[in-house]
Amino acid sequence: MITKLQAIEGRDFHYKRSATACEKWRRNGATQTWKTRPNDFRVPVKYGLYGYGQIRETDVGDVHLESECPHRVVTQ
């Protein structure tokens, strides 16, 4: 699980695909925040060769920093 501060400052993230494997995601732009919704954020990410997505405040339970990965198997 990441915090808003980790999402703003982080570069490499892992998305939990299953109980034993993670998928590597990397930042693909600046974090977007809103003045009217201070708890909301959006981090654009790239994964794999052609995959693009985003990390939002609702996704923080399945995402962690690469340095804090509890799994050893990582797919790219």
Buried (B, 14 or more C-beta within 10 A) or exposed (E): EBEBEBBEEBEEBBBBBEEEBBBBBEBEEEBEBEEEEEEEBBBBBBBEEEEEBBBBBEBBEBBBBBEEBEBEEEEE
